[in-house]
């Protein structure tokens, strides 16, 4: 990358231009006064130039707050509680956010701010901008559904994610967002998502890999296997052929003899591994961008850190898209605005190519769907197996349900999955405690209000242009919403009287797949895929054991976490954030094979 295109250089250049305005204006003003024979001491000019920007910033801040207070009053509302940092612009909070992103527990600092301010909603006020964080279900319902048109993916958010998501469905607004939704919706109807052949092929590969590695006496990184399972299933669903990442041997623990890892690789397995690694790396980079916000160019000073991994990702995707477009051109098929029918053997890419010839739009659509298809399944199945290892009684009950409904070897059907209530409860309870997308954000495009969490106070004023991050992770764990045992893992809460007491009257307290017009189109596909894999696991294994000694030391949970509260104190894996949540260092397990194995 050219130095002139380096993010940090561009950032500093823009900052330098801004900082140069006061001295240039001062010099011009001095020349004007000299011209009319008025002389002022030089030190006054220097002082004026030095104080100009701080004075402007303070004045603008005071005037903005006064204007907002007056507008809030006219709307019968109040300003949100404001976080007060130690440095101007709350820069110290941004620095802390970067540290917590790397070494902290997801949501830890937001929870601390909520406790300090006594409110689930507050203004972070970073760098002079309004950032209204919330984990109040009524606020999130308004953002996602009832006042949907007042919120969009803001310019800052879209710029930070553009190098990975492009103008795909997760990074688009307006007509482009509607176009992506209309293109992909037909592929997530019931008759398209109940074909379990794809899941079956790749689940068999997972089970084979697991058994071979466990029989050799070593634990297996279950997260790695689930990532490759989901990636192979997603690419086959998208393209009709997969990257075959499961053809590569699973990694050994970091402390295994080095010669074990020196397994010869084929070009195919090497390419598949490079693709999977690059895909995660790009997501980790943009995840950091979201946390440090406008200062992200300083973190990627000399180069855009998504450029190299996305080059690897695109080198896989773009030839497939080019081939599909060439086939379309050879047949002379024109692009259509709407397709009435979809062939049984038609892939999602075939379908998309019939609707547009733009390779960039196709690439962005594929990448966005691939992230959703891979990450939700990978993260949720990883966390489920951790809980199955931690809570053997849950494993026993789940296995009992699977064996009573499907038996020890039969392939499950859609109807089987639908009838397994405890299976769905286990998935939902995991999604509650560890939602794969724990934080999200919008921009408010017109001033509005939120209902006050404290009914004795006025509504909260939300100014136009403010960023509105929200957290389903923190909402899912609130005791006032879920009961005193909200931090406990208990699938029965989705089956017993607690369901009617808490969730039924307030459905927006549980949002693992978003809600409203932007609700995840692949929600049922994900449930089916996760259910299928879990059923196969229950048919083939009796129990699971977490193996923390196989986790690299840098991903061991810090001892001080045990002095904290909730899941942070209970769990022994290190939840990390990229665009989605995953287990740092993998999830290493051992498992006892069932006496009557399945496939």
Buried (B, 14 or more C-beta within 10 A) or exposed (E): EEEEEBBBBEBBEEEEEEEEEBBEEBEEBBEEEEEEEEEEEEEEBEEBBEEBEEEEBEEEBEEEBEEBEEBBEEBEBBBBBBBEBEEEBBBEBBBBBBEBBEEBBBBEBBBEBBEEBEBBBBBBBBBEBBBBBBBBBBBBBBBBBEBBEBBBBBEBBBEBBBBBBBBBBBBBBEEBBEBBBEBBEBBBEEEBBBEBEBBBBBBBBBBEBBBEBBEEEBBBBBBBBBBBBBBBBBBBBBBBEBBBBBBBBBBBBBEEEEEEEEEEBEEEBEBBBBBBEBBBBBBBBBBBBBBBBBBBBBBBEEBBBBBBBBEBBBEBBBEBBEEBBEEBEEEEEEEEEEEEEBEEEBBBBBBBBBBBEBBEBBBBBBBBBBBBBBBBBBBBBBBBBBBBBBBEEBBEBBBEBBBEBBEBEEBBEBEBBBBBEBBBBBBBBBBBBBBBBBBBBBBBBEBBBBBBBEEEEBBBBBBBBBBBBBBBBBBBBBEEBBBEEBBBBBBBBBBEEBBEEBBEEEEBBBBBBBBBEBEBBBBBBBBBBBBBBBBBBBBBBBBBBBBEEBBBEEBBBEEEBEEBEBBBBBBBBBBBBBBBBBBBBBBBBBBEBBEEEBB
